[in-house]
Amino acid sequence: MSAGSLTQGVARLLAIPSDRLLRVFSISLPIIGAMLSQSIMNLVDAAIVGRLGDTALAGVGIGAYATFVMVSVVMGLSAAVQALVARRFGAGDTEGLTSPLYAGLQLAVLIGIPLALAFYCGAQYLIPLFNKSQQVLDIAIPYFEWRTIAIVAVGMNFVFRGFWNGIGEGRIYFRSLLTMHIANVLISYILVFGVAGWQGMGAVGAGIGTTAAQILGTLLLCWQLFITHRKRFYHHSPTDFSAVRPLMRLALPNSAQQTLFAVGNSILFWIIGQVGTEAQAIGHILISLALMMILPAVGLGMASTSLVGHALGKGHAEDAYRWGWDVVKVATLVMAVSAMPLWLFPEQVLRVFTPHEPLISLGTLPLQVTGLAIALEVTAMVLTQALLGAGASRQVMRINLTMQWFVLLPLAYIIGPIAGYGLLGIWLLQSAQRITLSAIYGSIWKRRQWSRISL
């Protein structure tokens, strides 16, 4: 079957015109590849360190979740830059495209430096909140300290991602990240296990390798924009920071949401730890896998951020509404197919990350739950990003935080450690919460109040 006939078949199945389907894929595929960045890095660390045992795996897991909390503070810059750039791109304002980019890079540095210092100095106090075992802390603390060094680079990477996605050229960002991930695997493996007679540094080496790869990625992205594509933007002034105020207005609610979401995920990880050390070790793999699996849907959602922004920039609110549902249809099909290995072959998937049979046995049913439920969760993932493209960042923040902090976390503690339903009970609850979010966001999108927001 040719690519053209396959595309037409999928378009008929989803009741979407072929040209719109191709537009969704042309924007979303590079974004999906780029969206895999953080989760792939954590999974690479987990896959490498998993050979060292459950103590090392738990230590790296704790360090990774603490890193997620730190990184989430600057994560909102990406969606804010993308929303502003997409709206200007749709309106034909080519002269103002890079203003959000330069403003975002400036904010990444101004926020990132004190953030890195605060988390580095506070590592000795933050990390023990997750686990009291000294063996685990001896790995988690230095791992996290190394990861804090890269926070400015990570913030700048988010800004570059938002810019290239905003103009529909996410493939440029993806090429740099592909190089970064290859470097991460090579550097981390050598630092963990050693080479040519050198014994390596153990689990902490994974943190050093990941940090080195993230800084390399930033250098490559700077090279691409300011050297390779210099002629495209030569008339744009890097000192034009007129977008700082609108950027902050969009970024602050999203960053607050991402930060509290990351803290909530860390608390969920702590709750799993109350079930047992083995549950916490396999929980790190399960959460990392789940976060990676949803990224195609989130990436498609980020494509809807650009598509909705372009349509609203042109004044076509009805077209923006259609883009939201078109992307939901595509995401549902993609996730239903890609999640099949999770519920068909869960043990084989888990063996990629750990050879320990007790951990595999503990994680099999929760992983199957993830595979079966994920297609029902994608509406929330896509429409969250579409609403960010329309500028509804405050509304998204209120809904997501309410569902996480006042529904998921209290009930997870009651169901898991207290009632004794353990890891499986927590996983079933989490899937139910996300499916409920899909129903809520579907209703909001249908009401179309988002179409009247001005940026």
C-alpha angles and dihedrals in degrees: 000000000000123000090247095054091044090053092049091048092052090045091054092046092053095037091237124134111253094238092055091047091052090048091053092050095043091057100033103047096067089042092052090051090049093044089060088067104098097034094046090052091051092045092048089053090047093048093049097041093041088079089064095062141261095296092058091043093051091047094052089044092055091046091049093052092047087051090051089056091051095045092048090069090070097031093091090067090074097057092041094051091045094050093050095043093046093050091049092044091052091049091051094245096147093159093062099044098102098045092086089046095055092042090050094050090050092051092047089059097041093049098034101057098055089038092056092047093049095050094042092053092042097048092099090058102035102048097053088061088074101046135003097203109116091210090057093044092052087064102032098051100053090039090055093043090058092048092054090063091069098052096106090049091048092051091050090048090055090052092050089048092053092049098050092041090049092061092041097251102112091143089078090058091043094058092058092047092050089058090045093054094048088051090048093055094047098043095042094048092051093046093047100044102019130225139240096012096320109123096215129226101277123225094344089065089069090062092050092048093049092049092049090050093050092052089048089052091054092051091051092049091050089050092051095051103036100034112019096038097028094119093056092059103024092119093055117097116230088206093062104108097161089126095061095096098046089041092054091046090058099034100050098063091042093047090047089051093047092047094050090043089053091046088049091051089050090051088049088052088051091049089052087051089059087062090058146294092267090052090052092049095051089037089064090056093045095049092045090049092047092049090049094046094053093050095088087058092045089047090051087048090054088052087055088052088062096038093049091044092050092049094047090046087058091046094249103135094164091054089050090053091051092049090058094056094039091057091046089056093050093046093050092054094044093050095045090056099039094048094056095094090057094063098029099046107015096148093052091049092051092048088065087068105031136016093201110114097205090057092046091050092049094050101043100087096041089051091051089051089054092050094049098044103039097086089058092052099056098087090069092046094052101039092047088062093041090055090050087055088054091050099252094132096135093053091049090050094052095049098044095046093046092052094045103040101033100033115021103037100045092045092045090056092048096045098040114040100011104040091034100234088127128190095340093054091051091049094051090050092050092053091049090051093052093047089052089052089055090057091049095050093044089057092048093050091051092054091059096206087135090069091073096058115113123207 
